[in-house]
């Protein structure tokens, strides 16, 4: 029997069509007043719900009417949801009631905007699946400000149609057709007719959820999915109790956004109850409760959306990176090209190389397992375009731009929040500027980290080889050279080397740029001794350390036979400036293929010609930015900012990036390999 009204404690009764196992009867403090809040569940029985309203009508100050959708989801409510709610609302007669829709709209919008401000980039281009778009339209509209990757599952859930809706227009058309059908076909008939299709197409829905980053659904809808689908997801839902949060943790959720504040201990309330409390506190009917009233009570009661991390804080970001074959030899790594190459003359391979350059981009590999010591994670995709450097350089820049923009569209659909350009794709034309302007997501060339990594590798190689003299601060007491010094990476390498060597030679066929660079370095570092030359030949025999950064695409960069025994050459260019044949001529010289980076975590990705878990520095820059949540155009154009080189190096250390094992043209250098180079170099010097 319902209790009588008590003037000292207004009574709010939530009559829910959902299950009764979450009932409560509790006295709470809200807006500095005591209230009695009661939940009674009808277990999907509308007649019973009407009886409950009648029983509580003498004692209730305000009714909250809720639970129809939850009851329908778990299969205990037959018939039209809105019709069931209208029956309960009509039974309240002269007692004020609310279904919480007005407050729910405010809270849902606040949740998205607050979380987007607190966690920038969380929703950026996120692959989002919304279950019941008509119930989450406001949330969907807000998420559309951050991502175009939104799909609605209404067609699968309601009628079992083999289709996900991918636009608001499609959702509206579907809702109109569904309403027309339900107005003409009784639900007891429509339900059984659609049930087989719903069961059959569950696999389609599960696949969509599995590929999503963000899932918007009620808790009961989330229970349709298990670890395989929910692992790593951000879930936007309502009224999450600790028990429910624990269950979502078991199912692998990373982040749960609860758009319903929970100000009371011992019970979990929905938006209808909170709005009913506001009505009871002001003695105002729902229709007279203004937006100002809602805002005032939300702030006065200290209500806030909740961002819950079931397994502890983590952020998972998404990136893409564009690669391409560096030579015909890379094309031979796939069939049937390899078989054709074995039995065909060179002219046939030349024709295949030209043809593949016109092939559309495709996803080559999914990168998983990248995990920073901070707890942040990243996943990504390698997207390949077909042109070799020879073919990319043979065409107008627009040829490459169009393929990179196609790759960016692929990356966007995959959910990437930033895309990096690798090898020659970042050299063509204006070095990423045009692509960054036209692409639907931020772009970086990775040149800032490439410059940093190159000198990182050079310093480590000199230290491990142990021939050149260095002081206690690691400064090289000898001479260094940068070939291609006026290029994007070369100019930054020159600035770095100027701080770490006694004497620096800058080599480039661009005299005016050389002189300007020399003046800049001497102004930044007055103690630097800087010399310039159009070619490396004259000074080459005196160099202890050399960086080649010309991107000469097969052109002769330097005569390796003139290099001093024991010198360390770091080849930053992609494709490499020095061929395997050149390197083989000088076993007493250590040639390092720039600064490859060991990625943090148990990394899995396709073969890119490096040891497992090792990435080129330009790829590592993209990953570092993703881990840091910096979804921005970072490095583009010919001129690299010195500040960004330092910044990306520090961010890399923060996220666990390490210099990988030193590699040469023939793979990883072992300690035995380095010792052999050292012995040959010392012997050659002794003979000189």
N, C-alpha and C positions, 0 to 999 in steps of 0.2 A: 504494500500500500504506500502511495506517495506521501511524503511528509507535507505538513502545512507550511505555508509561507512564514518565514521568520524575518522580522524587520531588521534584526541585527546582522543577518547573514543572507543576502539575496541568493537565490538558487538558480543556477544555470544547468539545464538538462540537455545533454547531447543524446538524441534518439538516432541511433545509427542502424542502417540496414545491413551493416557488415557483421562480422562474427562477434559473439558475446564474450569471448575469452579475454577481451581487453577491457572489460568493464571496470569502473572505479567509482568511488564515492568519497570525496575528499574535501576538506576545508583548506582554502589557499588564501594567500594575501596578494591582492592585485591593486595597483594604484593606491596603496596604503589603506585598503579596506579588505575585510574578510568576505569571502564568497564560498558558497558550497557548490562544487561542480560534480555532476553525476553523469556517468555514461551508461546507457543501456543499449545493448545490441540485439537486433531482431533476427539475426542469422538468416537474412534474405527473405523473411516472411513479412510482406507488406501489411497484411491484416494484423499481425502481431505488433508491428510497429505502430499502427493506428491505435491499438489498444494501449500501448505504452504511453503515447501522447495523452490519451484520455485519462489514464491513471495519474500522470504527473501534472496535468493541467492545473489542478487546484493549488499545487505547491510551487510551481515554477514561475520565476520572474521573466526568464527568457529561455526559449528553446533554440538549440543548435540542431539542424537537420542535416545528416551527413551519411556517407557510407555506401551510396548506391553503386558507384563505379567499382569500389573495392569488392562489393558483394557480387557484382556481375563478373568481375575478373576471375574470382575463385569458383564461379559456377553455382552459387547458392541463390542468385536472383534471376528469375525468369521474367521477361517482359521489358518494357521500356523504362530506362533509368529515370528520365525526366518525369514520366508519368507517375512512377513510384514516389519520387520526392514530392510531387505536387499533392499526392494523396496525404502524405504526412503533414505537409504544410497547411493543408486545408483543415486538418484535424486539430490544429493548435487554436483555432477560433480566435478569441480575443487576447491571447497571450502573444507578445511579440516573438518573432522568430527570425533566424538568419541561416543561410547555407554557407556563409563565409566567403562568397565570391568576391565581394568588393575588397575585403582585406587581403584575400589570397592574391588578387591582381597586384596590389601594392607590394606585398611581400615577395612575390616572384620576381617582379622587376627590380626591387631593391637587392635581392640576392645576387642576380646576374651582374648588376652594375657594381655592387660593393666588391664582389669577388674579382671581377675584371680589373678593378682599381687596385685591390690588394695584391693580386697575383697577375701582373701584366703578361699578356700573351697566352694565358691559360686556354682561352677559347679561340685563339688565332688560327683560322683555317682548320678548326677541329672537325673531324668527321663525326657528325652528330646524327643519332637516330632518336626519333621521338615516337613513343608509343602513345597513341591517342592524341593526335595533333589538335583535334577540336577542343580537347580539355586543356591543352598546354599552348594555346595559340599565342598568348602574351609572351610566354617564355621563348617560344620559337621566333617571334618577331624580334625580340631583343638579341637572341643569339645570332640572328641574321645580320646584325650590325658587325659581327666579328668573323663570321664564316659563311660561305656559300654552300658548304658541304653538309646540307641538312636533308635528311630523308625521313618520310613519315610512314609508319607501319600500319596505318588504319586499314588499308585494303586487305592486308594479310590477316590482321587480327579479327576484323569484323566479318569478312566474307570468304577468307581463304584464297583471295585472288593472288596469282603468282606475280605480284608487282609491288615494288616500293614506290611511293609517291615522292617526287623530287622537287616539288615547288608548291608554293601556297595556292597557286591557281589550280593545280592538280588536286590539292586537298579540298579546295572549295567545290570543285566539280564533283568529286567523290562524295562529299558530304551531302550535296544536293540530290544526287542520284539515290544515295542510301535513304535519305528522308522520304523521297518519292516512293521508294519501294516499301519502306516500313509503314507508310500511311495507307498502303493498299494491301499489304500482306501481313496477317497477324504474326506476332513474334513467335508463338508456339510452332508455327509452320516455318517461318524464316530461319529460326535457329537451327533446327535439324537439317534443313537444306544446306546451310553453309558450313555445318560442322565438319564434314569430310574434307572440304577444301582447306579449312583452317588447320586441321591436323596434317594434311599432306604438305602444306607449304611452311610448316614450322622450320624446316631446314633452311628455307630462304631467309626467314627472319633471323635465325641463329647465325647464319653467315654474315648478314648485315651487322648484327650486334658485335660479332667477333671482330669485324674489321673497323668498328667505330672507336672513337676516342672519348666521346661524351654520349651518355644515354640518359634521356629524360623519361621518367616513368614513375608510377606509384610503386610502393614497396611490394604489393602483391604481384604486380606485373614483373618486377625484378626477379621474383621467385621462380619465374619460368626458366631462368637461365642459371647455369652453374659456372664453375671455375673456368672452364674453357672459354666461355663467352665474356664473363665479367672481369677476368684478370686484367689489371692495369688500367681499368676504366675510371673516368670521373662520372659519378652518378648524381643527377639532380632529381630529388624526390622530396617527400614531405613527412613530417611527424615520425622522426627516427628515434626509437627508444634505444637504450643500451643493448638490449637483447637483439634488436634488429641490426644494430651496428656490428655486433659480434658475428651475426650470420653473414652480413655482407663482407666482413673480413675473411671469413672462411671461404667465401666465393671469390676472393681475390681483388676486391675493389681497392683502388689506391686512394680516392678522394670521394667523400660523400657530402654533397651540398644539401642541407636541410633548409628549405625555404620557410619552414614554420618554427619560429623561436619557441624554446621550451623553458619557460620561467619557473616551473614548479618541480619539486622533487617528488618522486613517488608515482607520477602519472605522466603520460605523454598525450598532449592535446593537439587538436587540429585547428585549422584557421577558423572554422565555424565556431568553435568554443571560444577562441580569443575574441572574435568579433562580438559574440554574445556577451562576454564579460564586459566589453566596452559599452555595449548597449545597457547592460544592467547598472554599470557604474554611473552612467549619465542619465538614466531613465529615459533614453531616447529610442524611438523606433528606428529600424534600419534605414528606412527611406528618408529619415531626417538626420541621419548621421553624416556630417559633411566630411570632405577630405581634410579640412583643417582639424576637425575632431579626431580623425584617425591619426594624423601626423602628431598631434599633441599627445595623444595617449600612447602611441608607439614610443615616442622619445621619453615621456614621463615614466613609463614602465620599464625603460631600458631594454626593449625588445630588439634583438639582432639576429640576422640569419646565422647559420652555423656552418663552418667548414670543418669537417671531421675527417681525420686521417686514421682509418681503422688499424693500419699496421705501422703507424708513425709517419712523420712528414716525408714526402717525396714529390718531386716534380718530374714528369716525363715529357720530353720534347721530341719533335720530329723534324728531320732534315732530309734533303736530297742533294745528290752530288752528280755532276755530269762528267762522264769519262768518254774516251774514244780510243780506237786502236792507234798505237804509236807507229806502226809500220805494217808492211804486208805479213811479217812474221806473226803478228798478233792475230791477223785474219786466219792464219793457218791453224790456230788453236781450236777452231770449230769445224765441224763437218757440215756439208760435204766439201768445204773449201780446201781442207787439208788433202783429201784424196785427189781433187782436181789438180792441185798444185804439183802433186807427185808425177802426174802423167801428162801434164800440159806444158807448153813452152811459156816463157816469161810473159809474152804478149797477152796470154790468156789471163794471167794473174793481174797484169796491169788493167785489163778490162774489168775484172771483178772488183779491183780496188776502186775504180771510177764508179761502177754501178752501186756498190755498197754505200758510197758517199751520199747517194740519193735516198737511201732507205730511211723510213721514219724512225725516230727514237723509240727505245723500248726499255723496260725495267730489267736490268741485268741481275741485280742481287738485292736482297733485303738484309740490312745490317741490324743485328740485335745484340743485346748484352752489354752495351756501353753503360757503365755505371761509375759515377764520380764518387770520391771519398765523402763528398757532402751529402750523398744520398740521392742526388739528382740522377736521372737516367735519360737516355736518348735512344731512339731507333731511327733508321733512315733507309734510303733506297739509292742504289747506284743506277743511274739512267744513262744509257750509252747512245751516242750518235755515231753514224757509220764512217765519217770521214777520217782518213789518216792525215797527218800534218801536211803532207804533199798536196792532198786534195783540198783541204781547208784553205791553204794558202793560194791554190790555183783558182779559186772562185772569188767572186765579189763578196765583201763582208756580209751583205744581206743574205747570202746563201746560208752562212753559219748562223746569223741572227735568227732566221726563221726556224731553224732546227732547235736552237736553244730555247726559243719561246714555246715551241711545241713540247720540249722537255719540261719547261716550267708548268705548262698546263697539266701534264701528266703528274708532276710533283704535287701540284695543288689538289688534284683529285685524290692522291694518296694521303693527303693531310699534312704534307710538309709545311713547316713554318718558315723555313729559310732554305735557299738553294745555293750551292757552291759550284764554281766553274773550274774544271780541271784541265791541265796540260794546255794544248793549243786553243781550246775554246775560250780561254781568258786572254789570249794574245791577239786574236783576230780583231781587226777593226779598231775600235776605241777602248779595248780592254775592259769590256763589261759595262760601260756607261750606258750605251743604247739599250742593252738587254735589261739593265736595272730599271730604266725608265718605262719599258714596255711590259715587263714581266708582272704577273699577278701576285708575286711574293718577293721578299727581300733577296738580294743577290750579293755574294761575296766571291772574289777571285781567290782568296786564300794567300795572296802575295805577302801580307804582313807576317803571317806565321812562317811562310816559306823563307823569308829573309832571316827571321829569328832562328829558325831551325838550321839553316845553312851554317851560320856562325857557331851555333851550338855543336853541330857535328864536327866542324873544323877544329874547334877548341878541344873537344874530346879526343879526336884523332891525333892531334899533336901531343896531347898528354900521354896517350896510350903508346904512341910510337917512341916517345922519349928521346928524340934526337935534337930537335931545336931547343934553344935555351929560352926559358920563361922565368919571370921573377916570381916572388912570393904571392903577388896579386894575380898571377896568371897572364900577365902581359908578355907578348912575344918579343924577345930581344933579337929581332931580326927584321926581314923585309917581307911584305905581303903585296899581292897584286889582285885587282878585280878586273877581269876581262868582261866587257859589256857593262862598264860602270855606269853609263848614263841610262840604262834600262830601268824598268820598274823595280825589280828585285836588286839588281846590281847597285843602284844608287844607295839603297838602304844598307846593303852589305858593306859598301864603302864607308858609310858613316859609323857603322858598328866597328869595323876593323880599325878605323882611325883612332879609336879609344883603346885598342888592344894590341897595337903593334908599334914598333919604333919608326918604321918607314913604310909608306903606302904609295903604291903605283896604281893610277887609274888609267884604264885602257878603253878606248872607244873610237870609232871612225867619225864621231861628231865633235869636232874641235870646240865649237862655241859652248855646247852643253858641258864638255869636260872642264873648260875654264870656269864656268859658272858653278859647277859642282865643287871644284877645288876651292873656290872662294868661300862657298857655304861651309865646307868642312873646316877650313882654317878659322873661320869666324866662330864656329861652334866649339872648336877644340884647338886653342892657340898653340898647344905643344905639339900638334901633329905636323909631321914632315910629309908633305904630299907632292907627288910628281905626276905628270900626265904624259901620255903617249898615244899615238894613233894606232900603233900595233904593239904587241907584246914582245917582239923578237929580241930587241937589244937588251932589255932588262931581265928577260925571262931566266937566264942561267943563275941569277943571284937570289931568286925568290925562295923563301922558306915555306910560304903558304900562298895558295892561288885559289881564287874563286872564279869559276866561269859561269856567266849568266847571260849568254847572248841569245838563246833560242834561235840558233843559226840554222836549224833544220838541215843538218848534213854538211854545212859549209865548214871548211877548215878554220878552227879557232886559234890554235897554237900548235907549235911543233913540240910534241912531247919529248922528242929526243934531246932537246936543248934544256930540259928541266933538271935542276940540281938533284942528285941522289938524296933520298930521304925527305924530299919535299912532300907536302900534303896538298892535293888538289881536291877541292870540293866542287862537284859539277851540279849546279843548281838548275840548269836548263832542262826543260822537258819538251821535245826529246833531248837526250843527252848531247852535250857538245863533243864529248870524246867517245869514240866507238870502242867496242871490245877489242878490236884489232890494235888500236892505238895503245890501249892500256896494257895489252900483252907485250908490247915492245919494251916496257919499262917495269920489270918486276921489282925494281928498287925504289919505286915511287908509289905512294899510297893514294889511290883515286877513290874518293868517297862520293856516292850518289846523293848528295845533299843531306838534309836532316829529316829522315823518316821518324815518325813518332809512334811510340807504343801507347795504344789507347787503353784507358782504364776499364777494368771489368773482364768478364768472360765473353769476349767479342767474337761474333760469327759473321762473316761476310764472304762474298765470292772472291775468287782469285784475282788479284790485281798485280800480281808479280812480286809481292812482298811476303815476308813471313806472316804467319797467323797473328791477327790482332795488331798488325803494324800498318800505318797509313801514311800516305804522303802528307807533308805539312799543310798543303792547301786544303786537303780533305779534313785534316785535324782542326784547322781553323773553323770550318763550318760546324764541326762537332762541338768545339769549345763554345761557340756562340749559342748553339742549341742548349747545351748543358747550363749555361749561364742565364738562359731565358732572354737573350739579346737577339730578338728576331728583327734585325735591322740590316740595311745595306751597309756593310762595314768597309770592305776594301774593293774599290773599283778604280779604273783609270790607270794611266801610266805612272802617276806620281803617288808613291806610298808615303803616308804620314808617319813620321818617326814616332810620334806619341802612340799611334795604334800598334806599331811593332812592339813597343814596350808593354802596352796594355795586354795584347793577346798573349805575350809570353807569360805575364803574371797570372792571367786567367787560366792558362794551360797548366801551370804549376798547381793552382788552386784545385783544379779538377782532375789531378792525378796524371797528367800527360808527362811522359818521360821520353828522353832520347832513346830511340831503339838501338839495337845492336848495329854497329856500323856495317853498311852494305856497300859492295862495289858492283861492277857490271856482271860479275859471276856469282853474286849472292852475298851471304853474310860472311864477314871476316871473322875467323876464329882467332883465339890468342896465338895459335901456331902460325896462322897466316901473317899476323902482324909481326911476330918475331922473325919470320922469314924475310919480310920486307926490310926490317931493321938491320938484319945481318948483311943482306945484299947491299943496302945503302952505305953502311959503314965500310964495307969492303971496297965499294966503288970510290968512296971518298979517300980511302987510304991509298988507292992506286993513282989518284989524280995528282 
